[in-house]
Amino acid sequence: MVKKMKRAKKAAKKQVIKVKIKPSMAIAEVISRWPKTIKVFMNHGMSCIGCPMAINETISQGAQAHGINLKKMLEELNRAAK
């Protein structure tokens, strides 16, 4: 039993939970789950924190509306969320 527990602990340490923010996620959801992403949105000129559109607008829609490179922003958002 002790050996099984030790193996389970080792396996848990090896598992890395990878954050995956997707373009289809609502901006408000991302901000509320990962507050550190606010800075990324702000750096890209998206002051989404108080915007009523953030509730229903996806990251993809917001990036398109603001002329932002979606791929680059997603990389930054995922780094900030770790």
Residue pairs with C-beta under 8 A, 6 or more apart in sequence:
19 34
19 78
19 81
19 82
20 78
21 30
21 34
21 37
21 59
21 74
21 77
21 78
21 81
22 59
22 74
23 58
23 59
23 60
23 63
23 70
23 74
24 58
24 59
24 60
25 58
25 59
26 54
26 55
26 56
26 57
26 58
26 59
27 41
27 46
27 48
27 51
27 53
27 54
27 57
27 58
27 59
27 62
28 48
28 54
28 55
30 37
30 59
30 77
30 81
31 37
31 38
31 41
31 48
31 49
31 54
33 81
34 77
34 80
34 81
36 80
36 81
37 77
37 80
37 81
38 49
39 80
40 73
40 76
40 77
40 80
41 47
41 48
41 49
41 77
42 49
43 76
44 63
44 66
44 68
44 73
45 66
45 68
46 62
46 66
46 68
48 54
48 57
48 62
51 57
53 62
54 62
57 65
59 70
59 73
59 74
59 77
60 70
62 68
63 69
63 70
63 73
64 70
